[in-house]
Amino acid sequence: MPTKMGTMKVRDSVAKSVTETVRQARHRFFEADDFEGSRTAVERTLSRLEAGGDLRRVRKGLYWRGSKSRFGMTRPSSTQVVNHVLKGMSYGLTSFSAANALGLSSQVPAITTIAVAGGAPRDLEDLLIRFVVRSGRRGQARQRLRAEEFALLEVMPEWDDVVELDLESARRRVETLVEQGSLRPAAIAKAARAESRAVRDGLARLGVVGDRELASV
């Protein structure tokens, strides 16, 4: 049976290891699962480091080690937070956020809205980021899409409300994204099998997917 002294030594060892690892790092996230040892000891140490200015709390259980300045620890960008929180998941912007990111609208929404296939974490209120879920057959079909491809599918149902460009200008913009490799027509056509007819018709009008590809959808 461990003694009180032995328990304290283990706890102090965990705290020392966590502290050294954090202070040697730059521009990365930390969570309790990143460390070995007692979870309680790790969480207490991370909380203490945050209170001391060595970490910035992003949300419960998630911390950021940036660079220290006279104003305190620098914060991660919204993109860095989203990429970390949604690591391994398929997602893309939706609504006005998607149209703006694809260059189809100049409107910048006050709150960034992200659609996630399968499930989504809690909203990141401090960063003004809201998540919505695309589950079921549609979500599964989008699992291997790039963020830009995901966003394009999201724009389709709201096209008249969120896109500023006329159809010909929108076509040219989409063609540019295809040429740059951001959009893959074959991948979009495959995912479109789980989308509504309105979405598929919209893709055809844009010329992203030809009639032959859509014929099998």
Contacts in CASP RR format, 6 or more apart in sequence:
PFRMAT RR
TARGET T0000
AUTHOR 0000-0000-0000
METHOD contacts of the structure
MODEL  1
MPTKMGTMKVRDSVAKSVTETVRQARHRFFEADDFEGSRTAVERTLSRLE
AGGDLRRVRKGLYWRGSKSRFGMTRPSSTQVVNHVLKGMSYGLTSFSAAN
ALGLSSQVPAITTIAVAGGAPRDLEDLLIRFVVRSGRRGQARQRLRAEEF
ALLEVMPEWDDVVELDLESARRRVETLVEQGSLRPAAIAKAARAESRAVR
DGLARLGVVGDRELASV
2 10 0 8 1.000
10 37 0 8 1.000
10 38 0 8 1.000
10 41 0 8 1.000
11 38 0 8 1.000
11 41 0 8 1.000
14 35 0 8 1.000
14 36 0 8 1.000
14 37 0 8 1.000
14 38 0 8 1.000
14 41 0 8 1.000
14 42 0 8 1.000
14 45 0 8 1.000
15 41 0 8 1.000
15 44 0 8 1.000
15 45 0 8 1.000
15 48 0 8 1.000
17 35 0 8 1.000
17 36 0 8 1.000
18 35 0 8 1.000
18 41 0 8 1.000
18 42 0 8 1.000
18 45 0 8 1.000
18 46 0 8 1.000
18 49 0 8 1.000
19 45 0 8 1.000
19 49 0 8 1.000
19 54 0 8 1.000
21 35 0 8 1.000
22 30 0 8 1.000
22 46 0 8 1.000
22 49 0 8 1.000
22 54 0 8 1.000
22 55 0 8 1.000
22 65 0 8 1.000
23 54 0 8 1.000
25 65 0 8 1.000
26 65 0 8 1.000
26 66 0 8 1.000
26 67 0 8 1.000
27 65 0 8 1.000
27 66 0 8 1.000
27 67 0 8 1.000
27 76 0 8 1.000
28 64 0 8 1.000
28 65 0 8 1.000
28 66 0 8 1.000
29 58 0 8 1.000
29 62 0 8 1.000
29 63 0 8 1.000
29 64 0 8 1.000
29 65 0 8 1.000
29 76 0 8 1.000
29 84 0 8 1.000
30 46 0 8 1.000
30 55 0 8 1.000
30 62 0 8 1.000
30 63 0 8 1.000
30 64 0 8 1.000
30 65 0 8 1.000
31 61 0 8 1.000
31 62 0 8 1.000
31 63 0 8 1.000
32 39 0 8 1.000
32 42 0 8 1.000
32 43 0 8 1.000
32 46 0 8 1.000
32 61 0 8 1.000
35 42 0 8 1.000
43 61 0 8 1.000
46 55 0 8 1.000
46 61 0 8 1.000
46 63 0 8 1.000
49 55 0 8 1.000
49 63 0 8 1.000
50 56 0 8 1.000
50 57 0 8 1.000
50 63 0 8 1.000
53 68 0 8 1.000
53 72 0 8 1.000
53 73 0 8 1.000
54 65 0 8 1.000
54 73 0 8 1.000
55 63 0 8 1.000
55 64 0 8 1.000
55 65 0 8 1.000
55 73 0 8 1.000
56 63 0 8 1.000
56 64 0 8 1.000
56 65 0 8 1.000
56 66 0 8 1.000
56 73 0 8 1.000
56 74 0 8 1.000
56 75 0 8 1.000
56 76 0 8 1.000
57 63 0 8 1.000
57 64 0 8 1.000
58 64 0 8 1.000
58 76 0 8 1.000
58 81 0 8 1.000
58 124 0 8 1.000
58 126 0 8 1.000
59 122 0 8 1.000
59 124 0 8 1.000
59 126 0 8 1.000
62 84 0 8 1.000
62 85 0 8 1.000
64 73 0 8 1.000
64 75 0 8 1.000
64 76 0 8 1.000
65 73 0 8 1.000
66 73 0 8 1.000
66 74 0 8 1.000
66 75 0 8 1.000
66 76 0 8 1.000
67 73 0 8 1.000
67 74 0 8 1.000
68 74 0 8 1.000
76 84 0 8 1.000
78 112 0 8 1.000
78 124 0 8 1.000
78 127 0 8 1.000
78 129 0 8 1.000
81 124 0 8 1.000
81 127 0 8 1.000
81 129 0 8 1.000
82 91 0 8 1.000
82 114 0 8 1.000
82 124 0 8 1.000
82 129 0 8 1.000
85 121 0 8 1.000
85 124 0 8 1.000
86 114 0 8 1.000
86 116 0 8 1.000
86 121 0 8 1.000
89 116 0 8 1.000
89 117 0 8 1.000
89 118 0 8 1.000
89 119 0 8 1.000
90 116 0 8 1.000
90 117 0 8 1.000
90 139 0 8 1.000
90 142 0 8 1.000
90 143 0 8 1.000
90 144 0 8 1.000
90 145 0 8 1.000
90 150 0 8 1.000
91 114 0 8 1.000
91 115 0 8 1.000
91 116 0 8 1.000
91 117 0 8 1.000
91 147 0 8 1.000
91 150 0 8 1.000
92 98 0 8 1.000
92 114 0 8 1.000
92 115 0 8 1.000
92 116 0 8 1.000
92 147 0 8 1.000
92 148 0 8 1.000
92 150 0 8 1.000
92 151 0 8 1.000
92 154 0 8 1.000
93 100 0 8 1.000
93 101 0 8 1.000
93 112 0 8 1.000
93 113 0 8 1.000
93 114 0 8 1.000
93 115 0 8 1.000
93 147 0 8 1.000
93 150 0 8 1.000
93 151 0 8 1.000
93 154 0 8 1.000
94 113 0 8 1.000
94 114 0 8 1.000
94 115 0 8 1.000
94 132 0 8 1.000
94 151 0 8 1.000
94 154 0 8 1.000
94 155 0 8 1.000
95 109 0 8 1.000
95 113 0 8 1.000
95 154 0 8 1.000
95 158 0 8 1.000
95 162 0 8 1.000
96 105 0 8 1.000
96 107 0 8 1.000
96 108 0 8 1.000
96 109 0 8 1.000
96 113 0 8 1.000
96 162 0 8 1.000
97 109 0 8 1.000
97 112 0 8 1.000
97 113 0 8 1.000
97 114 0 8 1.000
97 151 0 8 1.000
98 151 0 8 1.000
98 152 0 8 1.000
98 154 0 8 1.000
98 155 0 8 1.000
98 162 0 8 1.000
99 105 0 8 1.000
99 107 0 8 1.000
99 155 0 8 1.000
99 158 0 8 1.000
99 162 0 8 1.000
99 163 0 8 1.000
99 164 0 8 1.000
100 106 0 8 1.000
100 107 0 8 1.000
100 108 0 8 1.000
100 109 0 8 1.000
101 148 0 8 1.000
101 151 0 8 1.000
102 148 0 8 1.000
102 151 0 8 1.000
102 152 0 8 1.000
102 155 0 8 1.000
102 173 0 8 1.000
102 174 0 8 1.000
102 177 0 8 1.000
103 165 0 8 1.000
103 173 0 8 1.000
104 155 0 8 1.000
104 162 0 8 1.000
104 163 0 8 1.000
104 164 0 8 1.000
104 165 0 8 1.000
104 170 0 8 1.000
104 173 0 8 1.000
105 162 0 8 1.000
105 163 0 8 1.000
105 164 0 8 1.000
105 165 0 8 1.000
106 164 0 8 1.000
107 162 0 8 1.000
107 164 0 8 1.000
110 128 0 8 1.000
111 128 0 8 1.000
111 129 0 8 1.000
111 130 0 8 1.000
112 127 0 8 1.000
112 128 0 8 1.000
112 129 0 8 1.000
112 130 0 8 1.000
113 129 0 8 1.000
113 130 0 8 1.000
113 131 0 8 1.000
113 132 0 8 1.000
114 120 0 8 1.000
114 129 0 8 1.000
114 130 0 8 1.000
114 131 0 8 1.000
114 132 0 8 1.000
115 131 0 8 1.000
115 132 0 8 1.000
115 133 0 8 1.000
115 134 0 8 1.000
115 150 0 8 1.000
115 154 0 8 1.000
116 131 0 8 1.000
116 132 0 8 1.000
116 133 0 8 1.000
116 134 0 8 1.000
117 134 0 8 1.000
117 135 0 8 1.000
117 138 0 8 1.000
117 139 0 8 1.000
117 140 0 8 1.000
117 142 0 8 1.000
117 143 0 8 1.000
117 150 0 8 1.000
118 133 0 8 1.000
118 134 0 8 1.000
118 135 0 8 1.000
118 136 0 8 1.000
118 139 0 8 1.000
118 140 0 8 1.000
119 133 0 8 1.000
119 135 0 8 1.000
120 131 0 8 1.000
120 132 0 8 1.000
120 133 0 8 1.000
121 131 0 8 1.000
122 131 0 8 1.000
123 129 0 8 1.000
123 130 0 8 1.000
123 131 0 8 1.000
134 142 0 8 1.000
137 194 0 8 1.000
138 194 0 8 1.000
138 195 0 8 1.000
139 194 0 8 1.000
140 194 0 8 1.000
141 190 0 8 1.000
141 191 0 8 1.000
141 193 0 8 1.000
141 194 0 8 1.000
141 195 0 8 1.000
142 150 0 8 1.000
142 153 0 8 1.000
142 191 0 8 1.000
142 194 0 8 1.000
144 187 0 8 1.000
145 153 0 8 1.000
145 187 0 8 1.000
145 188 0 8 1.000
145 191 0 8 1.000
146 182 0 8 1.000
146 183 0 8 1.000
146 184 0 8 1.000
146 187 0 8 1.000
148 177 0 8 1.000
148 182 0 8 1.000
148 183 0 8 1.000
149 182 0 8 1.000
149 183 0 8 1.000
149 184 0 8 1.000
149 187 0 8 1.000
149 188 0 8 1.000
149 191 0 8 1.000
152 174 0 8 1.000
152 183 0 8 1.000
152 188 0 8 1.000
152 203 0 8 1.000
152 208 0 8 1.000
153 188 0 8 1.000
153 191 0 8 1.000
153 192 0 8 1.000
153 195 0 8 1.000
153 199 0 8 1.000
155 162 0 8 1.000
155 163 0 8 1.000
156 195 0 8 1.000
156 198 0 8 1.000
156 199 0 8 1.000
156 202 0 8 1.000
156 203 0 8 1.000
157 196 0 8 1.000
157 198 0 8 1.000
157 199 0 8 1.000
159 202 0 8 1.000
163 170 0 8 1.000
165 173 0 8 1.000
167 205 0 8 1.000
167 206 0 8 1.000
170 206 0 8 1.000
171 206 0 8 1.000
171 207 0 8 1.000
174 183 0 8 1.000
174 206 0 8 1.000
174 207 0 8 1.000
174 208 0 8 1.000
177 183 0 8 1.000
178 184 0 8 1.000
178 185 0 8 1.000
178 208 0 8 1.000
183 208 0 8 1.000
185 208 0 8 1.000
185 209 0 8 1.000
185 210 0 8 1.000
185 213 0 8 1.000
186 213 0 8 1.000
188 203 0 8 1.000
188 208 0 8 1.000
188 209 0 8 1.000
189 203 0 8 1.000
189 209 0 8 1.000
189 210 0 8 1.000
189 213 0 8 1.000
189 214 0 8 1.000
189 217 0 8 1.000
192 199 0 8 1.000
192 200 0 8 1.000
192 203 0 8 1.000
192 209 0 8 1.000
192 214 0 8 1.000
192 217 0 8 1.000
193 217 0 8 1.000
200 209 0 8 1.000
200 214 0 8 1.000
200 217 0 8 1.000
203 209 0 8 1.000
203 214 0 8 1.000
204 210 0 8 1.000
204 211 0 8 1.000
204 214 0 8 1.000
END
